[in-house]
């Protein structure tokens, strides 16, 4: 073949694609319901909340959407704080299922807003 570099690049790309297809491309701690520790839950909720707060500041959220997210976040925050206190402030501890479910509700409420 006249272009050995091109051939080796093509082979490398095919191998990389095979690894992505076989191994998947999501991390263990990302996505809805994939977290288990308080630390992961906090990270997964904080990013959507930052996006939400920015949208509120820009006037891109209706009153009904704001009330829904604020209520979901308030419920989540109360349960999160109580459970973290029960875990002796160990953010690497596994969070209880109710905290995970409430985090999912916050994320879903924010995801439903068309930014």
Residue frames relative to the residue before (quaternion, step in Angstrom):
aa qw qx qy qz dx dy dz
X 1.0000 0.0000 0.0000 0.0000 0.00 0.00 0.00
X 0.4967 -0.6991 0.4392 0.2678 3.58 -0.97 0.84
X 0.7767 0.2957 -0.1514 0.5351 3.59 1.10 -0.58
X 0.1136 -0.8381 0.5298 0.0634 3.64 0.28 1.20
X 0.6136 0.5406 -0.3594 0.4496 3.61 1.07 -0.61
X 0.6430 0.5190 -0.3167 0.4658 3.56 0.97 -0.85
X 0.6476 0.5198 -0.3121 0.4616 3.55 0.99 -0.85
X 0.6819 0.4760 -0.3036 0.4650 3.62 0.87 -0.88
X 0.6199 0.5261 -0.3446 0.4693 3.60 1.07 -0.63
X 0.6504 0.5147 -0.3136 0.4623 3.57 0.95 -0.86
X 0.6464 0.5044 -0.3168 0.4769 3.58 0.97 -0.83
X 0.6486 0.5205 -0.3189 0.4547 3.60 0.95 -0.86
X 0.6510 0.5102 -0.3131 0.4667 3.56 0.96 -0.82
X 0.6505 0.5107 -0.3162 0.4648 3.59 0.95 -0.82
X 0.6471 0.5069 -0.3209 0.4705 3.59 0.98 -0.80
X 0.6470 0.5175 -0.3131 0.4643 3.57 0.96 -0.88
X 0.6524 0.5086 -0.3137 0.4661 3.58 0.95 -0.85
X 0.6302 0.5319 -0.3349 0.4557 3.58 1.01 -0.75
X 0.6549 0.5051 -0.3151 0.4656 3.60 0.97 -0.83
X 0.6487 0.5114 -0.3195 0.4643 3.58 0.97 -0.81
X 0.6717 0.4965 -0.3014 0.4598 3.58 0.92 -0.85
X 0.7022 0.4543 -0.2707 0.4767 3.57 0.93 -0.87
X 0.7698 0.3901 -0.1939 0.4665 3.56 0.84 -0.99
X 0.4351 -0.6734 0.4840 0.3508 3.57 1.14 -0.42
X 0.3210 -0.7715 0.5200 0.1772 3.53 -1.22 0.29
X 0.5657 0.5529 -0.4249 0.4402 3.59 1.08 0.56
X 0.4402 -0.6737 0.5205 0.2853 3.52 -1.14 0.60
X 0.6454 -0.5562 0.3647 0.3757 3.54 -1.22 0.48
X 0.7567 0.4016 -0.2182 0.4675 3.57 1.07 -0.57
X 0.6255 0.5537 -0.3546 0.4200 3.58 1.14 0.21
X 0.7147 0.4641 -0.3282 0.4076 3.49 -1.26 0.39
X 0.6776 -0.5146 0.3616 0.3812 3.49 -1.28 0.47
X 0.8572 0.1344 -0.1150 0.4836 3.54 -0.88 0.98
X 0.5523 0.6466 -0.3873 0.3562 3.60 1.23 -0.03
X 0.6225 0.5651 -0.3412 0.4204 3.59 1.19 -0.34
X 0.1523 -0.8014 0.5689 0.1040 3.53 -1.20 0.36
X 0.7157 0.4046 -0.2640 0.5043 3.61 1.08 -0.54
X 0.6554 -0.4983 0.3878 0.4144 3.54 -1.27 0.33
X 0.6257 0.5548 -0.3309 0.4373 3.56 1.01 -0.82
X 0.6750 0.4863 -0.2904 0.4728 3.60 0.91 -0.92
X 0.6358 0.5256 -0.3305 0.4585 3.56 0.98 -0.81
X 0.6498 0.5177 -0.3171 0.4573 3.57 0.90 -0.93
X 0.6684 0.4936 -0.3079 0.4635 3.62 0.89 -0.88
X 0.6940 0.4872 -0.2838 0.4477 3.58 0.92 -0.88
X 0.6834 0.4466 -0.2895 0.4996 3.60 1.14 -0.47
X 0.6259 0.5901 -0.3428 0.3775 3.59 0.97 -0.79
X 0.6710 0.5094 -0.3220 0.4319 3.62 0.86 -0.84
X 0.6786 0.4491 -0.3162 0.4877 3.64 0.81 -0.81
X 0.6340 0.5273 -0.3434 0.4495 3.61 1.03 -0.70
X 0.6212 0.5218 -0.3448 0.4722 3.60 1.01 -0.68
X 0.6474 0.5075 -0.3077 0.4781 3.57 0.96 -0.88
X 0.6451 0.5232 -0.3042 0.4664 3.57 0.99 -0.88
X 0.6768 0.4953 -0.2979 0.4559 3.60 0.83 -0.95
X 0.6304 0.5183 -0.3300 0.4745 3.57 1.06 -0.71
X 0.6504 0.5070 -0.3098 0.4732 3.58 1.02 -0.79
X 0.6231 0.5233 -0.3391 0.4721 3.59 1.03 -0.74
X 0.6667 0.5083 -0.3001 0.4552 3.59 0.91 -0.92
X 0.6989 0.4499 -0.2609 0.4910 3.58 1.11 -0.69
X 0.5083 -0.6697 0.4090 0.3547 3.59 1.26 -0.07
X 0.4899 0.6986 -0.4029 0.3312 3.59 1.20 0.41
X 0.6581 0.4691 -0.3024 0.5054 3.59 1.24 0.31
X 0.4057 -0.7060 0.5228 0.2524 3.57 -0.92 0.89
X 0.6659 -0.4976 0.3707 0.4141 3.56 -1.28 0.31
X 0.6515 0.5172 -0.3146 0.4572 3.60 0.95 -0.86
X 0.6506 0.5020 -0.3148 0.4750 3.60 0.97 -0.84
X 0.6453 0.5249 -0.3116 0.4592 3.56 0.98 -0.88
X 0.6625 0.5024 -0.3098 0.4613 3.58 0.89 -0.88
X 0.6556 0.5193 -0.3137 0.4496 3.58 0.96 -0.85
X 0.6933 0.4586 -0.2828 0.4786 3.59 0.83 -0.94
X 0.6533 0.5219 -0.3231 0.4433 3.59 0.90 -0.86
X 0.6560 0.4963 -0.3123 0.4752 3.60 0.98 -0.79
X 0.6555 0.5042 -0.3130 0.4670 3.59 0.93 -0.88
X 0.6752 0.4904 -0.2984 0.4633 3.58 0.94 -0.88
X 0.6254 0.5363 -0.3394 0.4540 3.60 1.00 -0.76
X 0.6557 0.4991 -0.3011 0.4799 3.59 0.94 -0.89
X 0.6481 0.5137 -0.3092 0.4695 3.57 0.96 -0.88
X 0.6849 0.5098 -0.2993 0.4259 3.58 0.79 -1.02
X 0.6400 0.5193 -0.3239 0.4645 3.59 0.99 -0.81
X 0.6894 0.4692 -0.2816 0.4746 3.59 0.86 -0.94
X 0.6325 0.5375 -0.3252 0.4530 3.58 1.00 -0.85
X 0.6828 0.4934 -0.2910 0.4535 3.59 0.81 -1.00
X 0.6639 0.5023 -0.3047 0.4627 3.59 0.93 -0.88
X 0.6819 0.4799 -0.2901 0.4696 3.58 0.92 -0.89
X 0.6417 0.5121 -0.3269 0.4682 3.59 1.00 -0.76
X 0.6273 0.5182 -0.3336 0.4760 3.58 1.03 -0.73
X 0.6489 0.5115 -0.3092 0.4708 3.59 1.00 -0.83
X 0.6840 0.4457 -0.2692 0.5109 3.59 1.19 -0.58
X 0.4813 -0.7015 0.4015 0.3392 3.58 1.31 0.38
X 0.6361 -0.5846 0.2921 0.4104 3.56 1.06 0.95
X 0.4044 0.6905 -0.4879 0.3488 3.58 1.15 0.61
X 0.2136 -0.8238 0.5126 0.1143 3.59 -0.15 1.25
X 0.6085 0.5274 -0.3586 0.4722 3.59 1.28 -0.02
X 0.4929 0.6526 -0.4283 0.3842 3.59 1.28 -0.03
X 0.5438 -0.6022 0.4737 0.3425 3.54 -1.21 0.54
X 0.3661 -0.7423 0.5257 0.1966 3.54 -0.83 1.04
X 0.5331 -0.6251 0.4545 0.3441 3.59 -1.10 0.58
X 0.6770 -0.5353 0.3427 0.3710 3.54 -1.25 0.54
X 0.6304 0.5397 -0.3579 0.4281 3.61 0.99 -0.69
X 0.6346 0.5113 -0.3332 0.4741 3.61 1.05 -0.68
X 0.6314 0.5243 -0.3264 0.4690 3.58 1.01 -0.79
X 0.6660 0.5061 -0.2999 0.4586 3.58 0.94 -0.91
X 0.6644 0.4903 -0.3054 0.4743 3.58 0.98 -0.81
X 0.6080 0.5301 -0.3501 0.4763 3.61 1.07 -0.65
X 0.6384 0.5220 -0.3199 0.4665 3.57 0.99 -0.82
X 0.6372 0.5301 -0.3258 0.4548 3.59 1.03 -0.75
X 0.6372 0.5155 -0.3260 0.4712 3.58 1.00 -0.81
X 0.6774 0.4969 -0.2890 0.4590 3.56 0.85 -1.00
X 0.6601 0.5029 -0.3050 0.4674 3.59 0.98 -0.84
X 0.6399 0.5232 -0.3302 0.4558 3.60 0.99 -0.80
X 0.6709 0.4744 -0.2995 0.4850 3.58 0.99 -0.79
X 0.6475 0.5287 -0.3209 0.4452 3.59 0.97 -0.82
X 0.6365 0.5454 -0.3278 0.4359 3.61 1.14 -0.55
X 0.5994 0.5594 -0.3642 0.4419 3.59 1.23 -0.28
X 0.3081 -0.7624 0.5367 0.1894 3.60 -0.71 1.00
X 0.1738 -0.8127 0.5515 0.0719 3.58 0.02 1.30
